[in-house]
């Protein structure tokens, strides 16, 4: 784990940290399973950031003003959130065109977050396809 990201995660309450670590592991697993290459992990805008070649950045974070959720951010100038809203209208709460909101209590294996992450990590290969090829 990138030491800056690790320090950031360690600054969060336990529930948030565990949920963020679960999402991080999911991002790394999807990249490995789909053979997408090395995942660049860094802090961008003070948030954990993940990127593979051919994908678009995924950021994850917890904020004290929304203590019961974490957010998975996607580049707002992509069609990712619009696509997620179309194919998963009831599975997630969304924040505008930029984030999926995940309660700390949700089991990320029980929601289709894996698919959303996969679409983001493959975005530049899929962006011209209707509904990103779904």
SULRAKA-V115712 format. One record per residue. N is the residue number from 1. RES is the residue in three letters. PSI is psi in radians with two decimals (* if undefined). OMEGA is omega in degrees with one decimal (NA if undefined). Layout:
n: {N & N}
res: {RES & RES}
psi: {PSI & PSI}
omega: {OMEGA & OMEGA}
//
This chain:
n: {1 & 2 & 3 & 4 & 5 & 6 & 7 & 8 & 9 & 10 & 11 & 12 & 13 & 14 & 15 & 16 & 17 & 18 & 19 & 20 & 21 & 22 & 23 & 24 & 25 & 26 & 27 & 28 & 29 & 30 & 31 & 32 & 33 & 34 & 35 & 36 & 37 & 38 & 39 & 40 & 41 & 42 & 43 & 44 & 45 & 46 & 47 & 48 & 49 & 50 & 51 & 52 & 53 & 54 & 55 & 56 & 57 & 58 & 59 & 60 & 61 & 62 & 63 & 64 & 65 & 66 & 67 & 68 & 69 & 70 & 71 & 72 & 73 & 74 & 75 & 76 & 77 & 78 & 79 & 80 & 81 & 82 & 83 & 84 & 85 & 86 & 87 & 88 & 89 & 90 & 91 & 92 & 93 & 94 & 95 & 96 & 97 & 98 & 99 & 100 & 101 & 102 & 103 & 104 & 105 & 106 & 107 & 108 & 109 & 110 & 111 & 112 & 113 & 114 & 115 & 116 & 117 & 118 & 119 & 120 & 121 & 122 & 123 & 124 & 125 & 126 & 127 & 128 & 129 & 130 & 131 & 132 & 133 & 134}
res: {UNK & UNK & UNK & UNK & UNK & UNK & UNK & UNK & UNK & UNK & UNK & UNK & UNK & UNK & UNK & UNK & UNK & UNK & UNK & UNK & UNK & UNK & UNK & UNK & UNK & UNK & UNK & UNK & UNK & UNK & UNK & UNK & UNK & UNK & UNK & UNK & UNK & UNK & UNK & UNK & UNK & UNK & UNK & UNK & UNK & UNK & UNK & UNK & UNK & UNK & UNK & UNK & UNK & UNK & UNK & UNK & UNK & UNK & UNK & UNK & UNK & UNK & UNK & UNK & UNK & UNK & UNK & UNK & UNK & UNK & UNK & UNK & UNK & UNK & UNK & UNK & UNK & UNK & UNK & UNK & UNK & UNK & UNK & UNK & UNK & UNK & UNK & UNK & UNK & UNK & UNK & UNK & UNK & UNK & UNK & UNK & UNK & UNK & UNK & UNK & UNK & UNK & UNK & UNK & UNK & UNK & UNK & UNK & UNK & UNK & UNK & UNK & UNK & UNK & UNK & UNK & UNK & UNK & UNK & UNK & UNK & UNK & UNK & UNK & UNK & UNK & UNK & UNK & UNK & UNK & UNK & UNK & UNK & UNK}
psi: {2.42 & 2.26 & -0.59 & -0.73 & -0.75 & -0.78 & -0.71 & -0.85 & -0.71 & -0.31 & -0.18 & 2.78 & 2.71 & -0.83 & -0.77 & -0.78 & -0.78 & -0.71 & -0.74 & -0.72 & -0.61 & -0.75 & -0.71 & -0.84 & -0.64 & -0.76 & -0.83 & -0.69 & -0.77 & -0.78 & -0.72 & -0.82 & -0.66 & 0.10 & 0.92 & 0.02 & -3.00 & 2.47 & 2.16 & 2.09 & 2.25 & 3.02 & 2.18 & 2.22 & 0.57 & 0.22 & 2.59 & 2.30 & 2.44 & 2.36 & 2.43 & 2.75 & 2.29 & -0.04 & -3.08 & 2.70 & 2.41 & 2.25 & 2.58 & 2.51 & 2.85 & 2.47 & 2.43 & -0.48 & -0.33 & 1.25 & -0.27 & 0.11 & 2.78 & 2.89 & 2.48 & 1.96 & 2.46 & 2.68 & 2.18 & -0.25 & 0.18 & 3.03 & 0.30 & -0.97 & -0.69 & -0.72 & -0.78 & -0.73 & -0.60 & -0.79 & -0.37 & 1.10 & -0.48 & -0.13 & -0.40 & 2.79 & 2.43 & 2.67 & 1.72 & -2.37 & 0.34 & -0.27 & 2.63 & 2.31 & 2.15 & 2.08 & 2.58 & -0.43 & -0.21 & 2.46 & 1.98 & -0.30 & -0.24 & -0.01 & 2.79 & 0.62 & -0.62 & -0.80 & -0.72 & -0.75 & -0.75 & -0.78 & -0.69 & -0.72 & -0.32 & 0.24 & -0.82 & -0.34 & -0.39 & -0.23 & -0.38 & -0.10 & 2.47 & 2.34 & 0.60 & 0.52 & 0.14 & *}
omega: {174.7 & -176.7 & 178.5 & 178.3 & 179.1 & 179.0 & 179.0 & 179.6 & -178.3 & 178.7 & -176.8 & 172.1 & -173.7 & -178.3 & 178.7 & -179.2 & -179.2 & 179.8 & 177.7 & 178.3 & 176.6 & 178.8 & 177.0 & 179.6 & 178.1 & 177.8 & -179.5 & 179.9 & 179.3 & 179.4 & -179.7 & -178.1 & -178.8 & 178.9 & -176.9 & 178.6 & -176.9 & 176.2 & 175.0 & 178.9 & -178.0 & 169.3 & 174.2 & -176.4 & 178.6 & -178.2 & 176.4 & -173.6 & -176.9 & -177.2 & 169.8 & 177.4 & -179.2 & 179.7 & 174.0 & -174.1 & 171.1 & 175.1 & 177.4 & -178.3 & 172.8 & 179.0 & 179.2 & -179.1 & 174.2 & -168.1 & -175.8 & -177.6 & 163.4 & 179.0 & 174.6 & -174.1 & 176.1 & -178.5 & -173.5 & 178.8 & 171.9 & 176.4 & -175.2 & -176.6 & 177.0 & 178.3 & 179.1 & 179.9 & 179.8 & -175.4 & 178.9 & -174.2 & -174.6 & -175.0 & -176.6 & 164.1 & -177.8 & 173.2 & 179.0 & -179.2 & -171.7 & -173.2 & 165.0 & -179.8 & -178.3 & 174.6 & 178.2 & -176.9 & -176.0 & 173.3 & -174.0 & 175.6 & -177.6 & 177.7 & -175.6 & -179.4 & 179.1 & -179.1 & 179.1 & 178.5 & 178.8 & 178.9 & 179.1 & -178.5 & 178.8 & -167.4 & -174.5 & 174.6 & -172.2 & -166.5 & -179.8 & -180.0 & 175.3 & -177.6 & 178.2 & 176.8 & -178.3 & NA}
//
